[in-house]
């Protein structure tokens, strides 16, 4: 093999010295697809690498002793374990075909020691074993195994031990990951990335996503999405050579959840059967979620929604995501117009005259789905930035005859999975609030991002240092932008358990700069303003007209 000499060798050596050295602490040389994905990803990075695999296993542990240890840790007896394994087995078969089979390998394990340059075996965390860890020269450890770490191992590397825990430690500190949230029908399933300490951990990143309707789907989605934020944290640590500030700890006031009992497993099975029957039956008899618009003829602050007028949507369609715009003395409402038979939406417009509005008329149709027709004005021209995630772009359309004719202007972002984008000018700069899905799974319900540029037509948008601003299905997804003079209010969707668009939260944007973003919750809009409503998820207001959408179940043929 030829030797590398001169500047090339120096460059290679310097590159190696500058890389963040990461040690992976595991129970075994076998691991799931998510740890494997992390290792493969790290191997492609220029500023970090997983250089050591540290396998921590109890030596000569019998099957009985292992069961006793797991029972003491999780409180799961043999019958509960058998039932839980049966649930996992059945749900894994469903995952093989559900959602296109993208989670088919969710619980499959494979060897990872062939992917990491050096592997060490550690039986116990004695002073001698911890010294072996220190000698690796790792900057930080990632705890990818089970159990609780204590003692000197927590300080064996300069940056300590990081752990990605799949659960919101403010309300749930029990496993298995994703089970209790689905069983108890919580709207959100959380995760934390923390540096482990003798008292628990210092939380560095926190987030949550909408809870899925069955356990293993919820777990697979959570693992996939949270892995992205572990990668982002490692990139930041490699760049700054320090950990980000930890959040302040708060008391734990939730109940004590342990591993599911036999009764819990049976109860979950019954709940799951009811959910599956409800979903399958509703689809079979065309009992669908149907969105409609409600018009209140007043400013948004004074809107009394039970008085609003709600015209019936056109047959076989629904209307959602309204945006109100005043142009040349007339008021118009543009909205998503969705046809059940086609499975795709387009943008339609209605003229509001007094307290009446015209029937929706299609004004922008593309081969891909369109919704959320956000409107803004720049240099005397009206632009639309609709949700068109199926195109892989954030696209702008220019009005040539408002509201009926639109020309494609440009894509201001490409190769991106984005939804519900809003652009506005503030302080001499243009800002973009958008919902991104880094995993490209089509789930935009939680992650909110902010970008800025000197023009809304720019193709060079600068990511805000606070990104993502939110990782939260309670208020994370955009639901409209409201104004009160110079004050700006962002509407955010509230997702429910297995329910999209359960409500709206209104946030006032209190601080907006190149280095800081802050908003505060000022109000909530719930779907109680009309009998039978299941949710509401968008609001718009202009010149004394306020429009919200709402959803109910109806037979739609």
Number of C-alpha atoms within 10 A of each C-alpha: 3 4 6 10 10 8 9 10 12 12 12 13 11 11 13 15 12 15 19 22 20 24 26 23 24 21 18 17 18 16 19 16 18 18 19 18 13 15 18 16 13 19 16 10 11 14 19 22 24 25 23 23 25 24 20 19 15 12 9 8 10 10 9 9 11 12 15 15 13 15 15 11 15 17 16 20 17 12 12 19 18 14 19 22 12 13 17 15 14 11 16 20 12 16 20 15 12 14 12 9 12 13 19 17 15 20 16 11 15 13 12 19 19 10 16 17 11 14 18 15 17 21 13 13 18 13 12 10 16 19 14 16 21 15 11 18 16 22 21 24 28 21 22 18 17 12 12 10 16 14 13 15 19 21 17 22 21 15 17 18 25 26 19 21 20 24 27 18 16 14 14 20 18 20 16 17 23 27 24 22 25 26 19 11 18 15 22 24 29 26 25 24 22 20 24 21 16 11 7 12 17 18 21 17 20 21 23 26 26 28 28 24 19 22 22 26 23 20 22 21 21 23 21 18 20 26 19 13 20 19 14 12 17 21 18 14 19 21 14 10 16 12 16 13 10 13 12 8 10 7 6 12 8 11 9 10 14 16 21 24 18 18 11 16 22 16 12 22 17 11 17 17 11 12 15 13 11 12 13 12 12 16 11 10 11 15 16 18 16 22 26 22 26 21 25 23 24 17 17 22 10 11 18 14 20 14 13 20 15 16 14 14 18 14 10 14 20 22 27 28 29 33 25 25 22 14 10 6 5 10 19 22 28 28 29 28 29 25 16 16 9 9 9 17 24 24 26 24 25 21 20 20 11 9 11 13 16 13 15 19 15 18 16 21 15 12 10 12 20 24 26 28 28 24 19 16 15 12 5 6 11 19 23 23 24 26 24 24 24 15 18 16 19 23 21 23 20 18 18 13 10 17 21 14 13 19 14 13 14 15 16 16 17 13 10 16 23 27 29 25 26 25 22 18 17 12 8 9 14 18 25 20 21 22 26 24 19 17 14 14 13 14 19 24 27 27 25 27 22 23 18 22 18 14 17 22 16 14 13 14 19 14 15 19 14 14 14 18 18 19 24 23 28 24 26 27 32 28 29 26 23 20 14 10 6 6 10 17 20 23 27 29 30 30 28 20 18 18 15 19 25 23 24 28 23 23 21 19 15 12 11 13 13 15 9 11 16 13 16 13 15 10 11 15 21 16 22 14 14 13 9 11 17 22 26 29 29 27 29 25 26 20 13 14 23 26 28 27 23 28 24 18 15 13 12 15 12
